[in-house]
Amino acid sequence: MKYRALGKTGVDVSTIALGTHQFSGEWARQYTAADVAAMLARARELGINLLDTAECYGNHAVEALIGEAIQKDRGNWLIATKFGHAYLDGSEKKSDAWSAALVQRQLEDSLKALRTDRIDLYQFHSGTNKDFENDELWTMLNTQVRAGKIRWLGISLSADALLKDDMRQLHAASKIGASVIQVVYNRLQRKAEEQVLPYCAKENLGVLVRVALAKGFLSGNYKPGAVFSKDDTRSTYSQQFNDEQLRMVEEIKTKEVPGGQNMAQWALAWCLKQKAVSSVIAGCKSIAQLEANAGATKKL
């Protein structure tokens, strides 16, 4: 495993981080606590030290699985989670929850689920500018940083803001005390190259890349016409969109990926060729996929 500085935080992170959305059961597979524990144990053996999760992967459910799995070696992990979406009043529907009071409640719930006294990176979760421009919210969060419940603040930029070239949140990072930016970036979606990556390099902001495998399409395992089951989040996209993406993947595989090379490894390494990128968040459904993802660092 290789490591890079996480911006100005003073820590180094594994260039491959473990994404945990799959543990929510939204990718056509259910995971037990034992499954998660085994996955995380193998990740540490491979040198991965950064986990990325979220408050709304279930009602803090994935955080709870992680908390159980790492309670004996919490010190070996950097935990990144998010805020802004909550299951309110027992509802099964995720709701926007951006007030200072509601976010503080989410923070306490995340700390409890993760069985920890601190969250290493607490990220604004793809909200609007109206949600973001809230002095009371950032005052509260920076108070929690000083109290030691949060080490660093981050901004997970929405895909919509990226497409619209709306960089207000990015340019406000230092003002609100954020030191890490999370952004969609992959071989199919390269908008981050225009403004986000250069700005982060200039300002020494850490960069976490999400959707690096384009919903798994850049694994090269799917062909146009692939149909996803209703319990797979990819079924929420139109067939036309999926097929367009998959046709692009076929062309990339033919023209850019060296013969015999694992395409997922190639795609992850492709992201890491950008020196501004601190770490690439990669989800996986099995330990074999985890091992393959970690092997991407050999392609750098």
C-alpha positions as CSV (number, residue, x, y, z in Angstrom):
1,M,0.0,0.0,0.0
2,K,1.1,3.5,-0.7
3,Y,0.2,6.6,1.4
4,R,-0.3,10.3,0.7
5,A,-0.7,13.4,2.8
6,L,-4.3,14.3,3.5
7,G,-3.9,18.0,2.7
8,K,-2.9,20.1,5.7
9,T,-4.3,17.6,8.3
10,G,-0.8,16.3,9.1
11,V,-1.7,12.6,8.6
12,D,-1.0,10.2,5.7
13,V,-3.8,8.1,4.3
14,S,-3.8,4.9,2.3
15,T,-4.2,5.8,-1.4
16,I,-7.0,3.2,-1.5
17,A,-9.7,3.8,1.1
18,L,-12.6,1.4,1.9
19,G,-16.0,2.6,0.9
20,T,-18.8,1.1,3.0
21,H,-22.1,2.0,1.2
22,Q,-22.3,-1.7,0.1
23,F,-22.8,-2.7,3.7
24,S,-26.2,-1.0,3.6
25,G,-27.7,-3.7,1.4
26,E,-28.4,-1.3,-1.4
27,W,-26.2,-3.1,-3.8
28,A,-28.1,-6.4,-4.1
29,R,-26.3,-8.1,-1.3
30,Q,-26.9,-8.2,2.5
31,Y,-24.0,-8.2,4.9
32,T,-23.7,-9.6,8.5
33,A,-21.6,-8.2,11.2
34,A,-19.2,-11.1,10.7
35,D,-18.9,-10.2,7.0
36,V,-18.1,-6.7,7.8
37,A,-15.5,-7.7,10.4
38,A,-13.8,-10.0,8.0
39,M,-13.7,-7.3,5.3
40,L,-12.2,-4.7,7.6
41,A,-9.7,-7.1,9.1
42,R,-8.4,-7.9,5.6
43,A,-8.4,-4.2,4.7
44,R,-6.0,-3.5,7.6
45,E,-3.8,-6.4,6.5
46,L,-3.6,-4.8,3.1
47,G,-2.5,-1.5,4.6
48,I,-5.8,0.4,4.3
49,N,-6.3,2.9,7.1
50,L,-9.2,5.0,5.9
51,L,-12.9,4.1,6.0
52,D,-15.6,6.3,4.4
53,T,-19.2,5.9,5.6
54,A,-22.3,8.0,6.1
55,E,-25.1,8.7,8.5
56,C,-27.7,7.7,6.0
57,Y,-26.4,4.3,5.0
58,G,-29.3,2.9,6.9
59,N,-30.2,4.8,10.0
60,H,-26.6,4.9,11.2
61,A,-26.7,1.1,10.5
62,V,-23.4,0.9,8.6
63,E,-21.7,3.0,11.2
64,A,-22.9,0.5,13.8
65,L,-21.4,-2.4,11.8
66,I,-18.1,-0.6,11.5
67,G,-18.1,0.4,15.2
68,E,-18.6,-3.3,16.2
69,A,-15.9,-4.5,13.8
70,I,-13.1,-2.0,14.9
71,Q,-13.8,-1.5,18.6
72,K,-10.6,-3.4,19.5
73,D,-8.3,-1.6,17.0
74,R,-10.0,1.8,16.7
75,G,-6.6,3.5,16.9
76,N,-5.5,1.9,13.6
77,W,-8.3,3.6,11.6
78,L,-9.2,7.0,10.3
79,I,-13.0,7.2,10.1
80,A,-14.7,9.6,7.7
81,T,-18.5,9.9,8.0
82,K,-21.0,12.5,6.9
83,F,-24.0,14.6,8.0
84,G,-27.1,16.3,6.7
85,H,-29.5,13.4,6.1
86,A,-31.4,11.7,8.9
87,Y,-34.2,9.2,9.6
88,L,-36.4,11.5,11.6
89,D,-39.1,10.5,14.1
90,G,-38.7,6.8,13.2
91,S,-39.5,7.4,9.5
92,E,-38.0,5.1,7.0
93,K,-37.5,8.0,4.6
94,K,-34.3,9.9,4.7
95,S,-34.8,13.6,5.3
96,D,-32.7,16.7,4.9
97,A,-31.5,17.7,8.4
98,W,-29.2,20.7,8.2
99,S,-29.9,22.8,11.3
100,A,-27.2,23.1,13.9
101,A,-29.3,21.2,16.4
102,L,-30.2,18.4,14.0
103,V,-26.6,18.0,12.9
104,Q,-25.4,17.9,16.5
105,R,-27.9,15.1,17.1
106,Q,-26.5,13.3,14.1
107,L,-23.0,13.7,15.4
108,E,-23.9,12.2,18.7
109,D,-25.7,9.3,17.0
110,S,-22.7,8.7,14.8
111,L,-20.3,8.7,17.7
112,K,-22.6,6.2,19.5
113,A,-22.9,3.9,16.5
114,L,-19.2,4.0,15.8
115,R,-18.4,3.3,19.5
116,T,-15.8,6.1,19.5
117,D,-15.2,9.4,21.2
118,R,-14.1,11.1,18.0
119,I,-14.8,11.2,14.3
120,D,-11.7,11.8,12.3
121,L,-13.3,13.5,9.3
122,Y,-16.9,14.8,9.5
123,Q,-18.2,15.8,6.0
124,F,-21.0,18.0,4.8
125,H,-23.0,15.5,2.7
126,S,-23.8,16.9,-0.8
127,G,-26.1,19.7,0.4
128,T,-27.2,22.8,-1.4
129,N,-25.7,26.2,-1.0
130,K,-28.6,27.2,1.1
131,D,-27.9,24.3,3.5
132,F,-24.2,25.1,3.5
133,E,-24.4,28.9,4.1
134,N,-25.4,28.6,7.7
135,D,-23.1,30.3,10.2
136,E,-24.8,28.7,13.2
137,L,-24.1,25.2,11.8
138,W,-20.4,25.8,11.2
139,T,-20.0,27.6,14.6
140,M,-21.4,24.5,16.2
141,L,-19.2,22.1,14.3
142,N,-16.0,24.1,14.9
143,T,-17.0,24.1,18.6
144,Q,-17.1,20.3,18.4
145,V,-13.6,20.3,16.7
146,R,-12.2,22.2,19.7
147,A,-14.0,19.8,22.1
148,G,-12.2,16.9,20.4
149,K,-15.3,15.1,19.0
150,I,-14.2,15.9,15.5
151,R,-10.7,16.1,14.2
152,W,-11.2,17.7,10.8
153,L,-14.2,19.0,8.8
154,G,-14.7,18.2,5.1
155,I,-17.1,19.0,2.3
156,S,-18.5,16.2,0.1
157,L,-19.4,18.2,-3.1
158,S,-22.6,17.2,-4.8
159,A,-22.4,15.8,-8.3
160,D,-25.0,18.4,-9.3
161,A,-22.8,21.3,-8.1
162,L,-19.9,19.8,-10.0
163,L,-21.8,19.6,-13.3
164,K,-23.0,23.2,-12.9
165,D,-19.5,24.5,-12.1
166,D,-20.9,25.8,-8.8
167,M,-17.8,26.1,-6.7
168,R,-19.1,28.3,-3.9
169,Q,-18.7,25.6,-1.2
170,L,-15.2,24.7,-2.4
171,H,-14.1,28.3,-2.3
172,A,-15.5,28.7,1.2
173,A,-13.7,25.6,2.6
174,S,-11.0,27.5,4.6
175,K,-13.6,30.0,5.8
176,I,-15.7,27.4,7.5
177,G,-12.7,25.3,8.7
178,A,-12.8,22.5,6.2
179,S,-9.5,20.8,5.2
180,V,-10.7,18.0,3.0
181,I,-12.9,17.9,-0.2
182,Q,-14.7,14.8,-1.4
183,V,-15.6,14.7,-5.1
184,V,-16.9,12.5,-7.9
185,Y,-14.0,11.7,-10.2
186,N,-13.4,8.8,-12.6
187,R,-12.5,8.1,-16.2
188,L,-16.0,8.8,-17.3
189,Q,-16.6,11.9,-15.1
190,R,-13.7,14.3,-15.3
191,K,-15.2,17.6,-14.4
192,A,-13.1,17.7,-11.2
193,E,-10.0,18.3,-13.3
194,E,-11.3,21.7,-14.4
195,Q,-11.5,23.5,-11.0
196,V,-11.6,21.2,-8.0
197,L,-8.3,19.4,-8.3
198,P,-6.3,22.6,-9.2
199,Y,-7.9,24.6,-6.4
200,C,-7.3,21.8,-3.8
201,A,-3.6,21.5,-4.9
202,K,-3.2,25.3,-4.6
203,E,-4.9,25.5,-1.2
204,N,-3.4,22.3,0.2
205,L,-6.8,20.7,0.7
206,G,-7.0,16.9,1.0
207,V,-9.0,15.2,-1.8
208,L,-11.0,12.1,-1.5
209,V,-12.4,10.6,-4.7
210,R,-15.7,8.9,-4.7
211,V,-17.5,6.9,-7.5
212,A,-14.0,6.1,-8.9
213,L,-15.4,2.9,-10.6
214,A,-18.5,4.7,-11.9
215,K,-21.0,2.6,-10.0
216,G,-18.9,-0.5,-10.8
217,F,-19.1,0.0,-14.5
218,L,-15.4,0.7,-14.8
219,S,-14.7,-2.8,-13.5
220,G,-15.5,-3.9,-17.1
221,N,-17.8,-6.6,-15.9
222,Y,-21.0,-5.3,-17.4
223,K,-22.2,-4.9,-21.0
224,P,-24.8,-2.5,-22.5
225,G,-28.2,-4.0,-21.8
226,A,-27.3,-5.1,-18.3
227,V,-30.4,-5.0,-16.1
228,F,-30.0,-4.5,-12.3
229,S,-32.4,-5.9,-9.7
230,K,-34.7,-3.6,-7.7
231,D,-32.5,-4.0,-4.6
232,D,-29.5,-2.7,-6.5
233,T,-29.1,1.1,-6.4
234,R,-28.1,1.1,-10.1
235,S,-31.6,0.2,-11.0
236,T,-32.7,3.7,-10.1
237,Y,-30.8,5.1,-13.2
238,S,-32.5,4.9,-16.6
239,Q,-31.6,2.1,-18.9
240,Q,-30.5,4.6,-21.5
241,F,-28.1,6.3,-19.1
242,N,-26.6,3.0,-18.0
243,D,-26.2,1.8,-21.6
244,E,-24.5,5.0,-22.6
245,Q,-22.0,4.7,-19.8
246,L,-21.4,1.0,-20.5
247,R,-20.7,1.7,-24.2
248,M,-18.1,4.3,-23.2
249,V,-16.6,1.7,-20.9
250,E,-16.3,-0.8,-23.7
251,E,-14.5,1.8,-25.8
252,I,-12.1,2.7,-23.0
253,K,-11.4,-0.9,-22.3
254,T,-10.5,-1.5,-25.9
255,K,-8.4,1.6,-26.4
256,E,-6.8,2.5,-23.1
257,V,-6.6,-0.5,-20.8
258,P,-3.5,-2.7,-21.4
259,G,-4.3,-6.2,-22.4
260,G,-4.7,-8.6,-19.6
261,Q,-4.9,-5.9,-16.9
262,N,-7.7,-5.8,-14.3
263,M,-9.8,-2.9,-15.4
264,A,-10.9,-1.9,-11.9
265,Q,-7.3,-1.7,-10.9
266,W,-6.5,0.4,-13.9
267,A,-9.4,2.7,-13.2
268,L,-8.4,3.3,-9.6
269,A,-4.8,3.9,-10.6
270,W,-6.0,6.3,-13.3
271,C,-7.5,8.5,-10.6
272,L,-4.4,8.4,-8.5
273,K,-2.2,9.7,-11.3
274,Q,-3.6,13.1,-10.2
275,K,-1.2,14.2,-7.5
276,A,-3.8,16.3,-5.9
277,V,-5.8,13.2,-5.0
278,S,-5.0,11.9,-1.5
279,S,-7.1,8.7,-1.6
280,V,-9.6,6.9,-3.8
281,I,-12.7,5.5,-2.0
282,A,-13.4,2.1,-3.4
283,G,-16.3,-0.1,-2.4
284,C,-16.3,-3.9,-2.8
285,K,-18.7,-6.8,-2.4
286,S,-16.1,-9.4,-1.5
287,I,-12.6,-9.8,-0.1
288,A,-11.4,-10.8,-3.5
289,Q,-12.6,-7.5,-4.9
290,L,-11.0,-5.7,-1.9
291,E,-7.7,-7.4,-2.6
292,A,-7.9,-6.4,-6.3
293,N,-8.7,-2.8,-5.4
294,A,-5.7,-2.6,-3.1
295,G,-3.5,-4.0,-5.9
296,A,-4.2,-0.8,-7.9
297,T,-1.3,0.9,-6.0
298,K,1.1,-1.4,-7.8
299,K,0.1,0.3,-11.1
300,L,1.3,3.7,-9.9
